[in-house]
Amino acid sequence: MKPRPVLWRALIALAVLALSSVVALTTAPTLGLDLRGGTQIVLETRDTPEVAADGEATDRVLEVLRGRIDGLGVAEPSLARSGENRIIVELPGLTDPAEAAETLGRTAQLTMHPVLGVGDPAAGGAPGLDEQGRPLQLGPAALSGDLVGSAMSTPNPQGVGHVVNIDFDGEGPARWQALTGQAACAPIGDPQRRVAIVLDQQVISSPQVTEQTACNVGQIGGQTQISGNFSPEQASELAVLIEGGALPLPVEIIEQRTVGPTLGADAISASAWAAIIGSALAGAFLIVVYRLVGLVAVVALGGYALVAYSVQTGLGATLTLPGLAAFVLAVGMAVDANVLIAERSREEYAAKPRLERASEMGYANSLSAVGDVAVTSLLAAVLLFGLASGPVRGFGVTLVIGVVVSLFSALVLSRLLTLAVLTIPAVKRRPRITGITEIGPVRRRLEASDPGFLRRSARYLAVAGVVVVVMVSGLFVRGLELGVEFTGGRLVEFTTSNPVSVEQVRDAVGTTGIGGLTVTETGDGAVALRSGELTDAQVGQLREVVGAAGGGAEVLRDELIGPSLGAELARGGIIALGVALAAQFLYLAFRFRWTLGAGAVAALLTNVLVVVGVFAWTGRTADGVFLAALLTVIGYSVNDTVVVFDRVREHWARNAKVPFHRVVGSAVLSTLPRTVNTGISTLTILVVLLFLGGATLGDFALALIVGIVVGTVSTIVVAGPVSILLQQRWTGPAPRTSGAKQPVGKAGRRHPSKADRARRRAGDGAVV
């Protein structure tokens, strides 16, 4: 690289690392409820004959609910509208959702009262607080919210600030006239000249009747105006509360998730240890295999982890349990680009033994494959965010951040560090310590192999077909155990002070008379109880009997999914899988050709079926986290296929007359070291996560381990053979490489360059 571009890239990299360090040290991550403990409730508004449950009406309900939540005393609650008619409520630290569910489910009640006095119990009436927090004594309700027609915020036509205009319906004008006529008999400034507007037993406004209002006459016309030098936001909020109370929409709890603080702390601890141990083992492996270049890659991966973490926290993205697993996984995925570049640099050094040139050419010639891998991974991540819901969306966000930052780590940070290291005189005198001057022994043996091993592709497909049939038969023999996310129902997981067996828990809950209960062991001595319908009272009863059997019971998690939402999530999961496969095919067909895209999609479908079959045969639950793992398998396993097909395109352009099966075979052999090294690095982290991650993260890790292993094999025995058979059926000209132009002779034939001939001697041209 030229000095000036290198300087600019170095300054940019240092600025990014410095800013990331500041953000990481000063900004705390936003943890999801599944990590810090608490309750999440999803409400769905229902249509009424008067009002449709659209976005505007749902916003009114949201504002009413916000006041209710404030009354619960929950620290840092969160309410947000999702779609047209859903509201997501998050209550950190609240592990008993019964009170919250009852409060949120009540119909809003708006009433208007005369004020009998300020802080004077002798005045009688119900106590309350005005908007300034002063105690009020309220008389009986004189007007209910169903008589309020509308409330609108407008600029004050007679001065500064905003006002709220209210229209009454039905008996509302007459009652309002009587209420204000009574209040107007009190002197100006007297508390009894006020009218209290109460929403859910909370005073939201207590305006004073104007001087123009006559005693015992009141305000006529069915309209009134509340002024008070409100800001636009204050007036708008008051109008929404008044009108929302007048036109409440019934709400239904369609999802409820409660996670105990113990489970969240265990998940954080397990993921942290998995990240530390797995990353240390993966780093040691890279250093052993690639020596100094491997050490540079490890340092760059440390920078990757810092930048990815700071972006996650800086953007305020919520870190969920699947998101935490995605962060651990993304560290392993970031290894891929560094391994790919290191292997390509070895090839370039074999062609022309100059360290700096080999490194630069390694980066340049790997750019196409690294870009394709990033795009395919982003496709899966974006689909997770767009088509999934709940914690799985957090996984998608973390994965997007991880893929983008991995490009910075591999193509900017690692490149600058490698260039700086290779210019050190001591390194130039001992080039072997760099790790790119020699082709590894495994690769040398592969280069001596016959690239025509895919000649009989149909046989490979037949073997793969048998494996798929065996796996899929598990769906019919044992069935797939779907989680409550897809079936609807309620799942409660308990941990007990003393170990209890599943049989003991079954006997204990059998005394309650609650039917339809399924009891399973979830690991670490915890038990899960599942049923189609369970009320909060029944959950409390189950906790008592389980606690009696085990010396005390604590709720680790409590999930309630309505049947309509379960069907929706199941449908969304199937759509996500279908769209993911279609998106991968279209992109690969665009980047390569449709025969290769079809081979890649066939391999992806094989991976999905095998992973699903493994879960069916082992009786593991397929829940939302499993869906995240399945979509990740699609994004991750296609990486290997993309790298192989990128090399197929390159070999094919140089050897257009060579049989296609030998071209594919040569590409497989030349990229296999990269595949093995990347797989070992990533699997190291996932194996640690499998043993340390508990039931939820353990199942997630198992799905990815199976997917990665099967994905690596399926590239050879499915993607390659399918592409070969399709190419033999629909033959076409070889594509041109996207790299440098090939020398062309007088007869129009491309002649191999000196570098090409050197690559062939190194094994890259073993197709001839």
N, C-alpha and C positions, 0 to 999 in steps of 0.2 A: 504494500500500500504506500501511497505517496505520503510525505511527512505531514502536509497540511490536513488532509482528511483524517489521518491517524490522530493528530492533535485534537481536532474537533470531536472525534468520536470518544477520545479519552476524557475530554472535559465534560461531554454529555453524560458519559458513564459515571464519572465521579459525582456530578451533580445529582444524578438519579439515586446513587447509593447514599449520598449525604442526606438528601431529602427523605429517603426511605428510613434512614436511621432516626431522624428527628421524629417522623410520624410514628415509628414503632415504639420509641421511648416515651412519647407524650400522649398517645391516643390509645385508649383501652378498646379492645375488640368488643363488638356487639354480639353477645352470645344469645343463641336461640333458647327457647324454653326447654328444649330437650337436653341442653347442657347446663343451664343454671337452675332448672326446676321451676315449676309453675303450671299454669293452666292456659290452654288455648281453646276458645269456643268460637265456632263458626255458626252465625245466624243467617237465616234466609227469610227475607220479607215476603209476605203473601199478598196477593191482590185482594181488594175489597170492592164492593159494588161502586163505591164512590171514588176510589183512588187506585191507580195501577202501580204495581211495585217496580217503578222505574228508578233510574239513578238519582233523580232529584228527590223523590219521595224517600228513598233509602237514606240519603244524606240527612233528611230531617230526623229519621229514626236514630241515626248515628249520633246526632247532637243530643238527643234525649238520653240515649244510653251513656253518653260521656258523663253527664251529670250523675247518673246512677253509679257508674264505676267510681267516680270520685268519692261517693259516699261509702264505698267499701273499704277505703283506707289502704288500697294497694299501691305500693311504690312503683312509679314509672309504668303505669298501664299503657297499652297501645291499642287504638281502635282504627281500623282502616276499612274502606269499602273495597270489595273485590267483585269486579263485574258490575252488573246492573242491580242485583238484588241480594248481595251477600255482604256480611260484615264480619271481619275477623277481629276478635278481641283477645289480646294477650295479657295475662295477669301474672307477672313474675312473683314467685314465692308463694302463690296460693295453691296449696296442694289438696284442699278440700273444696271441690267445685260446686257443692250443693247450693250454698248460699248465692254464689255468683250466677248459677244457672237459673235459680228462682227469681233473682232480681232482674236479670236480663230478659227473662221470658214474660214478665208482667206487661200488661197493656198500659201505655202511658196515660196518666191522669193529670189534666190541667184544670185548676180551679182558681176562682178569684174571690177574695175575702175582704170584709171590712176590718180595719185595724182598730183594736180596742185600747191599745196603749203600748208603750215602750218599756219593756222590762218590768212590768207591773203585774205580778201573778194575781193580785186582787181584782184585776179587770176581768178575769175569767178568760175562757177561750183557749185555743190550742197555742202552744209556744212556737216561735219560729224566728229566723234571722233575716234581716233585710239584706240587700246586696252589699252593704258596707259592713255586715257582720254584727249589727246591733240587734238585740233581742226584741222581738215583737210579740204581742199577744193578739191572736187572730180570732175573729168571730167565725160563725159557721159559713160554709161556702155559699155564696150568693149566685154564682154563675159557673157552669162547667165548660170544659174545653170544646165539647162537641157543638157549642153555640158560636164558636169563633169561626168566621168564614175564611178570613185571610189575614196575614200580617206581612207588611212590606217595609223595608228600610229605604228611606229617601233622604236627600239633603234637606236641611232645615230651611224652609223658604223665608223665615223671619230672622235668621241669624246664623251663627256658625254651628258646625257639627251636623249630626244626622238625627232624624227622628224615626219612630216606628208608627206607621198607620195601621189601625186594626178595624176590620169590618166584622159585624156580628150577623148571624143568621137566626131564623126562627124566633124564639122567645128572647134571644140575646139582646136586641135593642131595648126591650122593656126592662129586663133585669139589670142591664148596665145603667139605665136611667135611674132606676130605684137605688142602686148601689152608690152611684156618684151623688145623687140627691141627698142621701143620708150623710155621706162624708163631707159635703159642702157646708153642712151646718156647723162644723167645727171651725175654730179660728185658723187663720193662716199660720203655718208652722206647727200646729198641733198634730201629733202623730195620728189622731183619729181622722184627720183630713186625708189620709193616705188610703190607697187600695192596694192590697197585696196580691200579686200574681204568683201562684204556687204551682210548681211542677214536681210531681212525685214527692210531695210533702217538703219541698225545698222552695223557699222564696227566691224567685229569680228577678223580681222587680217590685218596687213599692212606690209608684209615682203618687205625687200629691195632686189633688183636684185643683184646677185653676181657679183664679178669683172670679172669672166670668161665669162660673157654674153657680146657679141659684140654689139656695137651701130648699130641700124637699121637692126640687124640680128636676135637677140632674141634667145630664147631657143627653140630648135627643138627636135622632137621625140615624142611629145604628152605627155610628162611626166614632172613633176616638183617636187621639194621638198622644204618644208618650215621647216627651222631650227630656233632655238632660245633658246636652252638649256631648252626645255620644260620638265616638269615632266611627268611621264606616264599618270597621270590623265588629265593634261592640253592638251597633245597631243591627247589623246583619245577623249576628249570633242570637240576639234577643228575638228578632222576628222569626228566625228558624225555630227557636224553642217554643214560642207561643203558637205558631202555626203547626209545628210538629206535634205538640201536645193536643191540638184540636183535631188533627187528622192522623191519628196513629195507625200504623200498619201492624197487623199481627205478625209475630216472628216465630220461627221454629228453629230449634237447635238441631242442626244436621251433622255437626261434628264437634267432638269434645276430646281433648287430649290433655292428660295430666301426667307430668313427669316429676318424680320425687327428686330432691336435691342429691340424694345418695347416688342414684343412677347417673345423673348428670356429671357428678364429680368423678365417678368411676370411668365414664366415657372419655372425659378430658385426660385423665391419668393414663388410660390405656392407649389413646392415640398419641399422647406425648412420648410415652416410652417406645411405642412402635416407630415413631418418627426418629427418635434418637438412636435406638439400637439398629433399626433397619437402614437408616442413612449411613451410620458408621460402617456397617458391614458392606453396604453397596459401595461406599467410598474406598474402603480397603481393597475391594475387588477391582475397582477401576485403576487404582494405583499399581496393583500387582500386574495387571494386564497391559496398561498403557504407560506405566512409569511416570515420567515428568509431565507428559501431556495429560495423563490421568489425574495427577495432582492438580494441574490447572483446572481440569473439569470439575474436580471436587470443590475448589475455591469458588469457581463460577456458580456451582450449584448452591453454595452458601449464600452468594449474592442473590441468586434466584429466590431462595427461601425468604430472605430479608425483604426484597422488593414485593414479592407476592403477598406476604403478610401485611406490609404497609399499605399496599393498594386495597386489600380487603378491609382493613380497619379505617383507612382514610376515606373510602367511599361510604362508610357506614353500613356496608353489607352485613347482613346477619349471618353469623357462623353457626350452622346447625350441625347435628350429629353426622348426617351424610356429607355435609360440607367439610367437616373436619377430616373425614375419611378421604374426601376428594383432594384435600390439601396434602395429606400424606401420600396419596397415589400420584399426585402431580409432580412431587419430587422425583418419583421413579420415572415418570414420563419424560421429565426434563433430561434424564440421562440419555435418552434415545438419540437426540440430535448430536450430543457430544460424541457418542460412540460412532454414529454414522460418519461424522466428520473425521474422526481419528482413523477409521478404517479406510476412508477414501484418501486421506493424506499418506497412508502407507502405500497405497497403489501409486500415487503420484511420485513418491520418493523412489519407488522401484523403476519408474519410467525415466526419472532424471534426478539423481541423488543430490539435491540441494534443499536444505532444511526449510528455509523461508519460502521458497517457491512451492515446495510440496505442501506446506501448510496452507498457503494462500489458494492453491489450486484445489486442495481438499475442501476448503470452505466454498469456493466458487462452484465446484461441480456437485456439491451436496445441496446447494440452495434449492434446486427444483424439488428434490425429494423431501427436504425439511418443510418447504412451503406446502406441498401436497398433504403431508402428515398433519400439519397444523390446521389446514382447512377442513380435513375430514374430522379431526377431533372437535373443532369448533362447531361443525354441523351437529354432531351428537349433543354437545353442550347446549347449543341454542335450542334444540328440540326439547331437551330436558326442561329448560326454563319456560318455553312457550307452551308445551303440551302437558307437562306434569303439574303437580300442585303441592302445596305444603312444603315439608322439609326437602323434598326432592328438588324443588326449584332452587333451594340454597346450594345443593350439590352442583346444579348447572352453572350458577353464578361463579362459584369457586373454580370450577373447571375452566370456564372462559378466562378468568383471570390467570389461572395457571398456564394455559396454552400460550396466551399472549406474552406473559413474562418469560416463558421458556425461550421464546424467539430472541428476546433481548439478552438472556443469559448465554445462549449458544452463539448467536451471530454477532454480538457486540462485545459483551464482557469477556467471554472465553476467547474470542478472536484477539482482542487487545492483549490479554494476558499471555496468550501463546506467542504472539509476535514479540512481546517484550522479553519473554524467556528465551526464545530462539536467537535473539541478538546478543546474549551474554557470551563473552569470549570462552569461558570455561565450558559452556554447553556446545559451542561450535567445535571445540577441540575433542569433545567426547559425545558425538552425535547419537550414540547408541542409547544414552540415558534418556533421550527424548521419548522413546517408545514408538517412533514412526519410521525408523530406518530398516526394520525387518518385518517380513511377513511371518505371522505366527505359524507354529507347527501344524495346528489344525487346518489352517487355510492352505498350507502347502499340500497337505494330503488331499484336501478337497479339489485343489487345482489339478491334481493328477487323476482325479476321477473322470469317468466318462459322462459328459453332459447329455448324452442321449438316453438317460435312465427314464425319461418320461415318454419314451416312444410308444409304449402301450398304456396310454392314459386311461382307457376304459377300465383297466384292472384296478387302478387306484381309486377310481370313482366307485367301482363295485364294492371295494372294501369299506370306503367311507359310507356308502349307502347302508351297508350292514350295521355299522356302528350307529348311524342315525336311527335306523329302525329299532334297534335294541333300546336306545335311549327314549325314543318317542313312545315305545310300548309301555314305559313306566306311567305315562299319563292314563292309559287304559287299565293297567293292572292295579296300580296303587292310587292313581289320581294325584292332582296337584293341590296341595294344601294352601288355599288362598287365605290371605290375611283379611282382617275386618275392613281394611281399606277398600277391598273389592267386593266383599260379600255383604257388608253392613253388619251391625251388631255391636257388641261391647266386649272389650278385652281388658281384664284387670290383672296386673301382675303384683304378687306379694313376695316379700322376703321375710323370713321368720327368724326369731332370735335363736331358736334351736332347730337343727336340721329335721325336716319332715319329708316323708316319701310321698309320691303321688297317690299311693293307695290310702295313706292316712288322710290326706286332704280330701280325697273322694268320699271317704267315710264321714268326715267332718261336715262337708257341705251337703251331704245327703240328708242330714238331720234338719236342714232349713226348709225342705219342701220346694226349693226352687228347681224347676225342671229345665232340661235342655242344656245343662252345664257340661262343658268339656274341660278337663283338667290335664295340663301338660307341664313338663319340667322344662325350664328355659335356660338352665345353667347357673352355676354359682349358688346352688341351693334355692333358687327362686322358683315359684310355681305360677302359672298363668291360668286364669279361669275365663272361659269364653262362652257367650250365649247370644242368641239372637236378640233378646231384650232383657235389660237389667236396669232397674231404677236405682237412684242414688241410695234410697233406703235399703234396697237389697244388697248393694255393694257394701254398705256399712254392716249389714248382718253377716255377709261373707267374711268381712275382715275380722269380726268378732270370733267366729267359729274357727277360722284358720289360725288366728292368734292364740286361741285356747289350745289348739293342737300343737303349736310351735313355740309357746312361751312368749307370745307377742308378735304382731304382724305390722309391717310397714308397706304402704302402697308405693311401689316403684314406678308404675305407670298405669294410666287409666285412659283407654281410648274408646270413644263412642262414635260410630259412623252410621248415619241414617241410610236406609236401603236405597233411596234415590241417589244419594251421593256415591254410595258404593258402586252402583251400576254405572254411574257417570265416570268414576275413576277407572273402572275396568275397561270401559269403552275408550277412554282417553289413552290408557296404556297400550291397547291394541293399535289405535291410530298412530301413536308415537312410534311404535315398532315399525309399522308399515311405511310411515313417512320417512323414517330413518333409512330404511333399506332403499326406498325410491330415491332419496336425496343422494345417497352414496353412489348408486348406479348412475344417476345423471351426471354427477360431478366427474366420476371416473371415466364415463363414456366421453365426456367433453375433453378431459385432460389426455386420455389415451385413445382408445377406440371402443366401440360398444362390445366387442367380443371380450376384451379384457375387463370392462365394467361388469359384464354378466358373470364372468368367473369370480370377480371379487364379491359380488352380491351372493352368489351361490355359497362361497366360503362363509360369509357373514351369517347366512341363514342356517348353515350347518352349525356354526358356533352357538347361535341362539337355541337351536333345538337340543344340542347336547347339554348346555347349561340348564335348561328347563328340565330335561330328562334326569339329570343328576339330582336336582332338587325333588323331583317326583319320587325317584327310587329311594332317596334318603329320608323322605318325609319331612323335609324342611319347609318352613312357611314362606310363601311367595307374597311379600308385602310391598310397600312403597319403596323401601330401601333395596329390595331385590330388583324392582323395576329400574332404579337408578343404576344398579350394577349391570343389568342386562343391556341398557342403552350405552353404558360405558364400554362394555365388551365390544359393541358394534363400533364405537369410535376408536377404541384402542387396537383391536385386532386387525382393523383395516390398515393400520399403520404399516404392518409388516408386508401386507399385500401391495401397498402403494410403493414401498421401497423396492420390492422385487420388480414390479411392473415398470417403475422408472428405469431400472437397469435393463429390463427387456426392451424398452423403447430405444435405449442407447445402443445396445448390442444389435438390435434388429436394423437400425439405420446404417450400421457399419457392415453388416453381414446379411444383406437383403436376400441373397440366394441360398443361404443356409436353411435347412429344414427348421420350421418354427419350433418343434419340440426341443431341438438342440439349443435354440436361442433361449427358451424359457429355462431349460436345465442349466445352462451356463449362468443365467441371472440368479437362479436359486443358489447355486454353489458359491458364487462370488459375494453374495450378501448374507450367507448363512452365519459367518462369524459375528457380524453385527447383530443378527437376530438372536443368537445364543447369548452374547454378552449383555445386550439390552434386557433380554428375558431374565437372566440371572439377577441383574441389578434390581429390576422391578419386583420379581418374585421374592427376593430377600425381604423387602419391606412388607409385602403382603403376607408372607408366611409368619412374620413377627406379629402382624395385626391379627392374623387368624388365631394365634394362641393367646394374645393379650387382650383382644378386643371384646371379649364377652359374647353373648348370644347374638346381638344385633350386628355389631361390627364383624364378628366371626363369620356369620353367614354372608355378609357383604364381601369379605376377603375371599371366602371359598368360591363364590361365583366368579370373581375376577381371576383367581388362580386357574380355575377350570377354563375360563374363557381365553386367557392368555396362552395356556398350553395348547388348547385345541385350535386357537387362532393361528399359532405358529405352524402346527402340523397341517391345518386345512389349506394354508397358502400353497403348500407343496402338493397335497393329494387331492385338493378340490379346485382351488382357484386356477392353478396352472393347467391341470388336465381339462377342465371345462373350457378354458380359453383356447387350448390347443385343438380340441374337437370342433369348436365353433369356427375357428380359423380355417381348419381343413374343409369344413362345409361351405363357409363363405370366405373364400380367399380374397385377399386384396394386397395392394402394394405396401411395402414397409414404410412406416412413418419416418420423417426426418427427426433427428435429434434436436433438442432445443439448445444445445450447446454451441461450440465453435463450428464454423463451416469446415467441411471435409475437403481435402485437395481433390480436384477433378482433373482427369487426364484428357487427352485429345479426343478419345472416343466417348467421353461423357461419363466414364466410370470413376467412382470415387476411389482414390488410392489411399491406403493407410499411411498416416503420418508416422514420423519417427516415434512419437509418444505412443501411438496406437500399437506399433510393433513391440515397444517395450512392455506395454500393458499385457499384450498377448504372452510375452515371455513370462510375465508375472502371474499369468493364469487368467487375466481378464478376458483374453481372446480365445479361450479354450473351445469356442464353438466351431472353429475351423479345423 
